[in-house]
Amino acid sequence: NGKVDLPLIIDDAFVNFDAYRTRQGIKCLIEFAKTNQVLFFTCHNEVMKHHFQELCDEAGIPLNIISI
């Protein structure tokens, strides 16, 4: 089809968002992740534990968390 599915790389995009806006932004990323790879970097563990994990589980999207 000539389409190239590129990954999306994001670094702490929601650092200044409140909890509601963070969840809405993550929902958009999860929708995108249904067809493309998303690499999201953050130093905020609560974003990963309380938002990404829960929303990815609900959407059936695999999530790999790597802590360094």
Biopython code that builds the backbone (N, CA, C, O; Angstrom):
import numpy as np
from Bio.PDB.StructureBuilder import StructureBuilder

atoms = [
    (1, "ASN", "N", (0.808, -1.195, 0.000)),
    (1, "ASN", "CA", (0.000, 0.000, 0.000)),
    (1, "ASN", "C", (0.854, 1.262, 0.000)),
    (1, "ASN", "O", (0.309, 2.363, -0.078)),
    (2, "GLY", "N", (2.171, 1.135, 0.085)),
    (2, "GLY", "CA", (3.060, 2.279, 0.058)),
    (2, "GLY", "C", (3.129, 3.060, 1.353)),
    (2, "GLY", "O", (3.812, 4.083, 1.419)),
    (3, "LYS", "N", (2.437, 2.602, 2.383)),
    (3, "LYS", "CA", (2.391, 3.304, 3.665)),
    (3, "LYS", "C", (3.519, 2.814, 4.558)),
    (3, "LYS", "O", (3.767, 1.612, 4.647)),
    (4, "VAL", "N", (4.204, 3.739, 5.219)),
    (4, "VAL", "CA", (5.267, 3.401, 6.158)),
    (4, "VAL", "C", (4.781, 3.761, 7.562)),
    (4, "VAL", "O", (4.464, 4.919, 7.835)),
    (5, "ASP", "N", (4.723, 2.780, 8.438)),
    (5, "ASP", "CA", (4.306, 3.015, 9.822)),
    (5, "ASP", "C", (5.535, 3.277, 10.676)),
    (5, "ASP", "O", (6.270, 2.356, 11.030)),
    (6, "LEU", "N", (5.747, 4.541, 11.000)),
    (6, "LEU", "CA", (6.902, 4.930, 11.796)),
    (6, "LEU", "C", (6.543, 4.952, 13.279)),
    (6, "LEU", "O", (5.390, 5.202, 13.629)),
    (7, "PRO", "N", (7.514, 4.694, 14.152)),
    (7, "PRO", "CA", (7.235, 4.794, 15.594)),
    (7, "PRO", "C", (7.108, 6.251, 16.015)),
    (7, "PRO", "O", (7.630, 7.152, 15.358)),
    (8, "LEU", "N", (6.415, 6.459, 17.108)),
    (8, "LEU", "CA", (6.274, 7.785, 17.713)),
    (8, "LEU", "C", (7.123, 7.794, 18.974)),
    (8, "LEU", "O", (6.959, 6.926, 19.831)),
    (9, "ILE", "N", (8.029, 8.760, 19.103)),
    (9, "ILE", "CA", (8.912, 8.862, 20.260)),
    (9, "ILE", "C", (8.557, 10.139, 21.010)),
    (9, "ILE", "O", (8.574, 11.230, 20.440)),
    (10, "ILE", "N", (8.231, 9.991, 22.312)),
    (10, "ILE", "CA", (7.795, 11.116, 23.127)),
    (10, "ILE", "C", (8.592, 11.121, 24.432)),
    (10, "ILE", "O", (8.812, 10.076, 25.044)),
    (11, "ASP", "N", (9.019, 12.311, 24.843)),
    (11, "ASP", "CA", (9.772, 12.455, 26.086)),
    (11, "ASP", "C", (9.020, 13.384, 27.030)),
    (11, "ASP", "O", (8.964, 14.593, 26.802)),
    (12, "ASP", "N", (8.442, 12.824, 28.087)),
    (12, "ASP", "CA", (7.740, 13.570, 29.147)),
    (12, "ASP", "C", (6.740, 14.604, 28.631)),
    (12, "ASP", "O", (6.729, 15.750, 29.080)),
    (13, "ALA", "N", (5.917, 14.192, 27.700)),
    (13, "ALA", "CA", (4.960, 15.114, 27.077)),
    (13, "ALA", "C", (3.904, 15.632, 28.043)),
    (13, "ALA", "O", (3.352, 16.709, 27.818)),
    (14, "PHE", "N", (3.608, 14.902, 29.106)),
    (14, "PHE", "CA", (2.500, 15.275, 29.989)),
    (14, "PHE", "C", (2.975, 15.814, 31.335)),
    (14, "PHE", "O", (2.210, 15.828, 32.299)),
    (15, "VAL", "N", (4.210, 16.250, 31.409)),
    (15, "VAL", "CA", (4.805, 16.648, 32.681)),
    (15, "VAL", "C", (4.051, 17.798, 33.349)),
    (15, "VAL", "O", (4.015, 17.862, 34.577)),
    (16, "ASN", "N", (3.458, 18.695, 32.591)),
    (16, "ASN", "CA", (2.743, 19.832, 33.163)),
    (16, "ASN", "C", (1.228, 19.682, 33.104)),
    (16, "ASN", "O", (0.504, 20.650, 33.337)),
    (17, "PHE", "N", (0.737, 18.484, 32.795)),
    (17, "PHE", "CA", (-0.697, 18.233, 32.693)),
    (17, "PHE", "C", (-1.256, 17.809, 34.046)),
    (17, "PHE", "O", (-0.541, 17.227, 34.861)),
    (18, "ASP", "N", (-2.525, 18.098, 34.286)),
    (18, "ASP", "CA", (-3.200, 17.534, 35.450)),
    (18, "ASP", "C", (-3.593, 16.095, 35.125)),
    (18, "ASP", "O", (-3.403, 15.636, 33.999)),
    (19, "ALA", "N", (-4.140, 15.386, 36.108)),
    (19, "ALA", "CA", (-4.449, 13.959, 35.935)),
    (19, "ALA", "C", (-5.440, 13.722, 34.793)),
    (19, "ALA", "O", (-5.277, 12.780, 34.017)),
    (20, "TYR", "N", (-6.461, 14.568, 34.688)),
    (20, "TYR", "CA", (-7.462, 14.383, 33.625)),
    (20, "TYR", "C", (-6.823, 14.529, 32.246)),
    (20, "TYR", "O", (-7.034, 13.683, 31.377)),
    (21, "ARG", "N", (-6.053, 15.578, 32.038)),
    (21, "ARG", "CA", (-5.431, 15.802, 30.729)),
    (21, "ARG", "C", (-4.389, 14.729, 30.416)),
    (21, "ARG", "O", (-4.228, 14.332, 29.262)),
    (22, "THR", "N", (-3.691, 14.268, 31.439)),
    (22, "THR", "CA", (-2.735, 13.184, 31.224)),
    (22, "THR", "C", (-3.442, 11.946, 30.708)),
    (22, "THR", "O", (-2.988, 11.331, 29.743)),
    (23, "ARG", "N", (-4.550, 11.571, 31.339)),
    (23, "ARG", "CA", (-5.301, 10.382, 30.897)),
    (23, "ARG", "C", (-5.829, 10.559, 29.474)),
    (23, "ARG", "O", (-5.810, 9.612, 28.688)),
    (24, "GLN", "N", (-6.291, 11.740, 29.140)),
    (24, "GLN", "CA", (-6.799, 11.992, 27.786)),
    (24, "GLN", "C", (-5.676, 11.902, 26.756)),
    (24, "GLN", "O", (-5.865, 11.348, 25.673)),
    (25, "GLY", "N", (-4.515, 12.444, 27.092)),
    (25, "GLY", "CA", (-3.365, 12.346, 26.195)),
    (25, "GLY", "C", (-2.914, 10.917, 26.003)),
    (25, "GLY", "O", (-2.570, 10.512, 24.892)),
    (26, "ILE", "N", (-2.915, 10.149, 27.083)),
    (26, "ILE", "CA", (-2.520, 8.740, 26.997)),
    (26, "ILE", "C", (-3.527, 7.955, 26.167)),
    (26, "ILE", "O", (-3.140, 7.060, 25.416)),
    (27, "LYS", "N", (-4.803, 8.272, 26.288)),
    (27, "LYS", "CA", (-5.813, 7.607, 25.463)),
    (27, "LYS", "C", (-5.538, 7.838, 23.981)),
    (27, "LYS", "O", (-5.707, 6.927, 23.170)),
    (28, "CYS", "N", (-5.118, 9.044, 23.624)),
    (28, "CYS", "CA", (-4.761, 9.325, 22.223)),
    (28, "CYS", "C", (-3.560, 8.483, 21.789)),
    (28, "CYS", "O", (-3.541, 7.936, 20.686)),
    (29, "LEU", "N", (-2.557, 8.385, 22.669)),
    (29, "LEU", "CA", (-1.387, 7.574, 22.346)),
    (29, "LEU", "C", (-1.748, 6.102, 22.197)),
    (29, "LEU", "O", (-1.216, 5.413, 21.326)),
    (30, "ILE", "N", (-2.640, 5.628, 23.035)),
    (30, "ILE", "CA", (-3.059, 4.226, 22.953)),
    (30, "ILE", "C", (-3.785, 3.958, 21.643)),
    (30, "ILE", "O", (-3.600, 2.904, 21.035)),
    (31, "GLU", "N", (-4.595, 4.885, 21.214)),
    (31, "GLU", "CA", (-5.280, 4.734, 19.921)),
    (31, "GLU", "C", (-4.248, 4.663, 18.798)),
    (31, "GLU", "O", (-4.372, 3.841, 17.890)),
    (32, "PHE", "N", (-3.244, 5.510, 18.856)),
    (32, "PHE", "CA", (-2.167, 5.497, 17.870)),
    (32, "PHE", "C", (-1.387, 4.185, 17.939)),
    (32, "PHE", "O", (-0.953, 3.661, 16.913)),
    (33, "ALA", "N", (-1.210, 3.653, 19.162)),
    (33, "ALA", "CA", (-0.430, 2.428, 19.366)),
    (33, "ALA", "C", (-1.112, 1.193, 18.795)),
    (33, "ALA", "O", (-0.498, 0.130, 18.710)),
    (34, "LYS", "N", (-2.362, 1.321, 18.409)),
    (34, "LYS", "CA", (-3.041, 0.178, 17.788)),
    (34, "LYS", "C", (-2.460, -0.133, 16.417)),
    (34, "LYS", "O", (-2.597, -1.254, 15.929)),
    (35, "THR", "N", (-1.812, 0.849, 15.789)),
    (35, "THR", "CA", (-1.246, 0.645, 14.457)),
    (35, "THR", "C", (0.241, 0.977, 14.370)),
    (35, "THR", "O", (0.889, 0.627, 13.384)),
    (36, "ASN", "N", (0.791, 1.641, 15.378)),
    (36, "ASN", "CA", (2.191, 2.057, 15.351)),
    (36, "ASN", "C", (2.832, 1.819, 16.711)),
    (36, "ASN", "O", (2.145, 1.702, 17.726)),
    (37, "GLN", "N", (4.144, 1.751, 16.713)),
    (37, "GLN", "CA", (4.884, 1.625, 17.957)),
    (37, "GLN", "C", (5.011, 2.997, 18.618)),
    (37, "GLN", "O", (5.266, 3.994, 17.941)),
    (38, "VAL", "N", (4.833, 3.047, 19.941)),
    (38, "VAL", "CA", (4.995, 4.281, 20.700)),
    (38, "VAL", "C", (6.072, 4.070, 21.746)),
    (38, "VAL", "O", (6.003, 3.130, 22.537)),
    (39, "LEU", "N", (7.063, 4.940, 21.751)),
    (39, "LEU", "CA", (8.114, 4.935, 22.770)),
    (39, "LEU", "C", (7.909, 6.187, 23.610)),
    (39, "LEU", "O", (8.050, 7.304, 23.114)),
    (40, "PHE", "N", (7.578, 6.000, 24.876)),
    (40, "PHE", "CA", (7.271, 7.121, 25.766)),
    (40, "PHE", "C", (8.269, 7.114, 26.906)),
    (40, "PHE", "O", (8.354, 6.139, 27.653)),
    (41, "PHE", "N", (9.019, 8.184, 27.044)),
    (41, "PHE", "CA", (10.020, 8.307, 28.095)),
    (41, "PHE", "C", (9.506, 9.254, 29.170)),
    (41, "PHE", "O", (8.974, 10.321, 28.864)),
    (42, "THR", "N", (9.667, 8.863, 30.427)),
    (42, "THR", "CA", (9.278, 9.722, 31.536)),
    (42, "THR", "C", (10.076, 9.363, 32.780)),
    (42, "THR", "O", (10.534, 8.232, 32.942)),
    (43, "CYS", "N", (10.230, 10.341, 33.646)),
    (43, "CYS", "CA", (10.857, 10.082, 34.944)),
    (43, "CYS", "C", (9.788, 10.039, 36.039)),
    (43, "CYS", "O", (10.118, 9.982, 37.224)),
    (44, "HIS", "N", (8.531, 10.065, 35.656)),
    (44, "HIS", "CA", (7.414, 10.069, 36.598)),
    (44, "HIS", "C", (6.771, 8.684, 36.653)),
    (44, "HIS", "O", (5.958, 8.333, 35.798)),
    (45, "ASN", "N", (7.140, 7.907, 37.660)),
    (45, "ASN", "CA", (6.626, 6.545, 37.787)),
    (45, "ASN", "C", (5.113, 6.491, 37.891)),
    (45, "ASN", "O", (4.499, 5.554, 37.380)),
    (46, "GLU", "N", (4.492, 7.475, 38.542)),
    (46, "GLU", "CA", (3.042, 7.443, 38.718)),
    (46, "GLU", "C", (2.303, 7.530, 37.379)),
    (46, "GLU", "O", (1.202, 6.997, 37.246)),
    (47, "VAL", "N", (2.899, 8.195, 36.396)),
    (47, "VAL", "CA", (2.277, 8.259, 35.072)),
    (47, "VAL", "C", (2.194, 6.855, 34.488)),
    (47, "VAL", "O", (1.173, 6.471, 33.918)),
    (48, "MET", "N", (3.271, 6.095, 34.632)),
    (48, "MET", "CA", (3.284, 4.742, 34.080)),
    (48, "MET", "C", (2.373, 3.811, 34.867)),
    (48, "MET", "O", (1.590, 3.064, 34.280)),
    (49, "LYS", "N", (2.470, 3.851, 36.181)),
    (49, "LYS", "CA", (1.726, 2.906, 37.008)),
    (49, "LYS", "C", (0.234, 3.186, 37.035)),
    (49, "LYS", "O", (-0.574, 2.260, 36.946)),
    (50, "HIS", "N", (-0.138, 4.450, 37.155)),
    (50, "HIS", "CA", (-1.540, 4.770, 37.378)),
    (50, "HIS", "C", (-2.298, 5.105, 36.103)),
    (50, "HIS", "O", (-3.529, 5.094, 36.097)),
    (51, "HIS", "N", (-1.592, 5.398, 35.035)),
    (51, "HIS", "CA", (-2.290, 5.785, 33.814)),
    (51, "HIS", "C", (-2.034, 4.808, 32.677)),
    (51, "HIS", "O", (-2.959, 4.163, 32.183)),
    (52, "PHE", "N", (-0.771, 4.703, 32.261)),
    (52, "PHE", "CA", (-0.461, 3.868, 31.107)),
    (52, "PHE", "C", (-0.848, 2.418, 31.325)),
    (52, "PHE", "O", (-1.514, 1.824, 30.476)),
    (53, "GLN", "N", (-0.444, 1.835, 32.447)),
    (53, "GLN", "CA", (-0.700, 0.415, 32.686)),
    (53, "GLN", "C", (-2.189, 0.121, 32.650)),
    (53, "GLN", "O", (-2.628, -0.803, 31.966)),
    (54, "GLU", "N", (-2.961, 0.899, 33.379)),
    (54, "GLU", "CA", (-4.409, 0.685, 33.451)),
    (54, "GLU", "C", (-5.074, 0.847, 32.086)),
    (54, "GLU", "O", (-5.875, 0.001, 31.688)),
    (55, "LEU", "N", (-4.757, 1.911, 31.372)),
    (55, "LEU", "CA", (-5.408, 2.178, 30.088)),
    (55, "LEU", "C", (-4.966, 1.199, 29.008)),
    (55, "LEU", "O", (-5.770, 0.824, 28.154)),
    (56, "CYS", "N", (-3.719, 0.783, 29.026)),
    (56, "CYS", "CA", (-3.256, -0.216, 28.052)),
    (56, "CYS", "C", (-3.919, -1.565, 28.312)),
    (56, "CYS", "O", (-4.306, -2.260, 27.373)),
    (57, "ASP", "N", (-4.051, -1.932, 29.571)),
    (57, "ASP", "CA", (-4.732, -3.178, 29.907)),
    (57, "ASP", "C", (-6.175, -3.159, 29.402)),
    (57, "ASP", "O", (-6.648, -4.135, 28.820)),
    (58, "GLU", "N", (-6.870, -2.043, 29.627)),
    (58, "GLU", "CA", (-8.258, -1.915, 29.177)),
    (58, "GLU", "C", (-8.373, -2.024, 27.657)),
    (58, "GLU", "O", (-9.336, -2.594, 27.144)),
    (59, "ALA", "N", (-7.383, -1.476, 26.932)),
    (59, "ALA", "CA", (-7.424, -1.467, 25.470)),
    (59, "ALA", "C", (-6.836, -2.724, 24.856)),
    (59, "ALA", "O", (-6.940, -2.928, 23.646)),
    (60, "GLY", "N", (-6.217, -3.575, 25.676)),
    (60, "GLY", "CA", (-5.594, -4.782, 25.151)),
    (60, "GLY", "C", (-4.302, -4.501, 24.382)),
    (60, "GLY", "O", (-3.915, -5.268, 23.500)),
    (61, "ILE", "N", (-3.652, -3.410, 24.720)),
    (61, "ILE", "CA", (-2.401, -3.028, 24.071)),
    (61, "ILE", "C", (-1.235, -3.507, 24.944)),
    (61, "ILE", "O", (-1.209, -3.206, 26.137)),
    (62, "PRO", "N", (-0.267, -4.249, 24.376)),
    (62, "PRO", "CA", (0.869, -4.689, 25.174)),
    (62, "PRO", "C", (1.719, -3.505, 25.614)),
    (62, "PRO", "O", (1.936, -2.568, 24.846)),
    (63, "LEU", "N", (2.194, -3.550, 26.837)),
    (63, "LEU", "CA", (3.003, -2.472, 27.397)),
    (63, "LEU", "C", (4.258, -3.078, 28.005)),
    (63, "LEU", "O", (4.183, -3.983, 28.837)),
    (64, "ASN", "N", (5.407, -2.575, 27.585)),
    (64, "ASN", "CA", (6.687, -2.993, 28.153)),
    (64, "ASN", "C", (7.283, -1.792, 28.877)),
    (64, "ASN", "O", (7.570, -0.775, 28.245)),
    (65, "ILE", "N", (7.471, -1.892, 30.181)),
    (65, "ILE", "CA", (8.057, -0.816, 30.958)),
    (65, "ILE", "C", (9.489, -1.198, 31.285)),
    (65, "ILE", "O", (9.753, -2.272, 31.825)),
    (66, "ILE", "N", (10.410, -0.303, 30.950)),
    (66, "ILE", "CA", (11.824, -0.530, 31.238)),
    (66, "ILE", "C", (12.257, 0.604, 32.175)),
    (66, "ILE", "O", (12.204, 1.778, 31.808)),
    (67, "SER", "N", (12.678, 0.243, 33.367)),
    (67, "SER", "CA", (13.158, 1.233, 34.331)),
    (67, "SER", "C", (14.670, 1.217, 34.363)),
    (67, "SER", "O", (15.291, 0.156, 34.415)),
    (68, "ILE", "N", (15.258, 2.406, 34.332)),
    (68, "ILE", "CA", (16.722, 2.498, 34.417)),
    (68, "ILE", "C", (17.112, 3.457, 35.510)),
    (68, "ILE", "O", (18.301, 3.676, 35.743)),
]
sb = StructureBuilder()
sb.init_structure("model")
sb.init_model(0)
sb.init_chain("A")
sb.init_seg("    ")
for serial, (resi, resn, name, xyz) in enumerate(atoms, 1):
    if name == "N":
        sb.init_residue(resn, " ", resi, " ")
    sb.init_atom(name, np.array(xyz, "f"), 0.0, 1.0, " ", f" {name:<3s}", serial, name[0])
structure = sb.get_structure()
